[in-house]
């Protein structure tokens, strides 16, 4: 075959992966998921923050104001809590949802909360702005099929032992059913390592964003299980190209009913947000919710 014939020969079509709608081959441009006044997947680096569990009004409202003033874009909190032990605190169910709704009303923050069962979708959907699917339900296909009919955005966490392809196939269930408002969340995977709660797979952010147009955020709290690791892992997530974070913050971590050891204090959260805001422009991002530091005039006059 001559060189001219070789050049004229059509290139074979690239085979689509099993996650067709989720793939960049069918949707090359990045997708944006709009929640309230913010778009996840664009230049704004989105931070979702709040307590692991909704415990009572003072805790929820206090923490909501703390993360709002610290610069969070979205409030997180669990009303239904899947726990490894049946004797652990399981959440307040609808009472917790009402507290989240009250916090949204007072602070203006949109809320993200987990839905665990298909029978609870209508209830959670009536309160939440984003419906979260936890790691344990990442391959609960009946739940994903039902959520694919929802008109609310869905935040899908990666399963404890999912490969990237398996994870994207889970996302495909949502898109195939008609819900294209999907946010992916890397929250660490189960490995042989025991020095952290899970192993945060930051390389998966690169692999996922190479393969899909959906926005990807990182949960360094559940990944590490240690509050003092969270700031460094958060900055690493920004550097590696994640579109945002989900961070646990509690007004009093030492009294938390769930995951206090991985929850930031409000003060630490504010410090982290300031550092992220200063770093974001170096990675083509911005955090518009954090006010720039103002000079101390009294210090300058000394």
N, C-alpha and C positions, 0 to 999 in steps of 0.2 A: 504494500500500500504506500502510495506516494505521500510526501509531507502535506501537500495540498489536500489530498483526500482525508488524511488524518484530522486536519484542522476543520474540515467541513463536516466530519462525522458528529452527530449530536451526542452530547454527554448524557450518560444514563441518569435517570431521575433518582434523586436521593431518597432512600427508603425512609418512610415516616416511622417514628418510634410508636410504642403502644399508647403513649399519651399525646395524641394527635393535636387536640385543641390547646393543650398546655405548651406545646413545643414552639420554639422560635421558628421552625421551618414553615409553620403555617401562620405565624404572627410575629414577624421580625422585630417590631417596635415594642419598647417597654410599655406595659399596661400600668395605668394609674387607678388606684382604688380611692375614691373620694369619701371621706367621713367628716361630716360637719364642714368646717372651713379649710380642712387640710386634705392634701392628696398624697397618698402613700405610694412611693415609687418614683417621685419626681425629685427635684433638687433639695426639697426640705427633708432633713433627717428627722424622722418621726420617733418620738419617745412615748411609750405607753408605760405608766407607772402607777403603783398603788399596792395595797396589801394582798397577800395570797388569799386570805379569807376575809369576808365581811363578818365582823364579830358583833358590833353594836353601833348605835348612832354616833356617840362621841368619837370612837376610833375611826369610823369610816369618814365622817365629815371632817375631822381633824386632819387625817391623812390626805383627803381630797384637796383641801386648801393648801397643805404643805407641798404637794406635787404640782399644783396649779401655780403657786408662787415660785416654785423652783424652775418652772419652764416646761413641764410635761404638756404634751399635746392631747393625750387621751388617758382616761382613768381606767385602771384595771382593778378587778376585785372578784373573788369567787363566792357565789351564792350556793352553788352545788360543788362539793369537793370530793373527787375520787381519792380515796386514801388506801394505802396498802393494808392497813389494819382496820377491821370492822369496828374497833373500839375507839378509833381516833375521831376527832371532830369532823363531821361530814358537811358542815355548812348549814345556813339558815333557810335555804330554799327561797320561797317567795318573799319572806320577810327581808332576806338579804337583797333581793332584787329591788324591793321598795326603798331600801336604804341607798342603794346605788342610784336609783332614779332621783331621790332627794338630793344626793350629792351633785348630780348633773344639773339639776334645777338651780342650785345655789352657786355652783362654780362655772357653769357653762361648758364643762368638759364632756365630750362624748364618752360612752362607756363600752368596754369590752368585757364579756364574762362568758364562762364556759357553759355549754349545754352537753349533758352526758347521755341523754336518752331521747329517742324519737318522740316519746310521749310528752316530753317537756319543751319541745321546740316552740309551740305556739305561745306558751307562757313566757319563756325567755325572750322570744322575738318581740313580745309586746313591751318589754322594758329596755332591751339592749340595742346599741347601735352597731355592734359587731358581735357575731356569734363565734365563740372559740371552740374548736375541737381539740381536746387534749391529746397528749402523746399516746395514752392507752387506747384511744378511740381512732387513731389514725387510719386503721384498716377496718373500722366498723362500717362496712359498705352500706348496710341498710340505713344507718344514720346519715352517711354522706349522700345517699340518694335522696333522702327526705330533705336535707339541707340544700340540695341543688335546686329545689323549688322555692327557696326563700328569696325574698327581695332584699335581704340584709347582707352586707359583706360577711364573709366567713374567714376567720383566722385559723389556719390548719397547721398544727404543730407536727413536727417530724416524729414518727414513732421511735420507741426506744432502740429497736434493732432494724429499722428500715434502711435499705439501700436507697440511694438517690432515685433510681428508677422506680422502685416500689413507692416511694414517697410521691413522685410526680404522677404515678398512676392513681394514687388516692385523690390527688387534686383533679385529675381528669374526670372522676366521678361527679365532681361538683360542676365542672364546665360542661360536661356532656349532658347534664340534666337541665342546663339553662342558666346557672349562676356563674357569671364570669368575674364577679367581684370577690376575688380570692387573694388572701395574703398568706404567704408561707412563713414558717417560723422554725429556725434551727435552734433546738433547745438541749443539745447534747445527746449522745447515744451511749448505750450500755457496752462497756468493754471490760477487760480484766483489771483495769486500773481502779484502785480504791482510794487514792489520795483526794479525789474529788467525787462529788455525788454522781456525775456523769462525765463523759469526755466531750468537751465542746469541739465540734468538728467544723472549724472555721473554713477549712478547705472546701467543705460542701457548699458554702455560700458561692464560691467561684464556680463550682461545678453546676450548681442549680441555675445561677444566673446565665451561664453559658447555654443552658438547654431550654430555659423557659423565659417567657416575657413577664411572668408574674412577679410582683415585689416580694422581697425576702427580708425579714427582720431576724434578730438574734435575741435569745433569752439567756443572758449570762448568769442569772440568779439560779434557775433550776439546773443549769449545766454544771456550775461549780459547787453549789450548796454552801458557799462560804462568802459572806458579805465583803470581806476585805479583798477578794479576788475580782469582784464585780467591776470596779472602776477600770482596771487594766484591760479586762476582757471586753468591756464596752468600747474603749478606745480602739482596741484591735478590730472589733466588728466594723467600726466606722472606716478604718484604714483598709480593710479587705473588700469593701464595697457593699456592705449591707445597706438596706434602705431605712433601717431604724432599729429600735430596741424595745424589749419588754422587760421592765425592771421591777423587782419587788421592793416596796418602800412601806415602812410601818412607823407610826408615830411613837411606838414604844416596843421595839423588837424583842426586848427581854420578856415581855408579857404576852407576846403573840401566841395564839392558839395553833398556828400552823406556820412552819418554815421561818421562824424568827431568826435562826442562825444565818440565813441567806438574805435577810432583808436589810436594806440600807436605812439609816436614820435620815430624817429630813435634812439635817445639816450636811451629811455626806452626799445626799442626792443633789443638793444645790451646788456643792463643790464640783461634782461630776458633770453636771449640766454646763457649768461655766467653762470647764476644760474642753468639753465636747464642742461648745459653741466657738471657742477660739481655734480649735483644730479643724472644724468642718470645712472652711474655705480652702484649706490645703488639699482636700480630697473632692473638690467640686460640689460641696454641699453647703447648706446653711441651716441654722436653727434660729428662726426668727422670734421664738417665744422667750428667749433669754436676753434680757437687756444688757447692753455692753457695760463693762465696768466703768464707773465714773471716778475721776481722780479725787483724792482726798484733799480738799482745798486747805484744810487746816494744816495738813502735813506739808503742803507746798509752800505755806507762808512761814514755816519755821526757818 
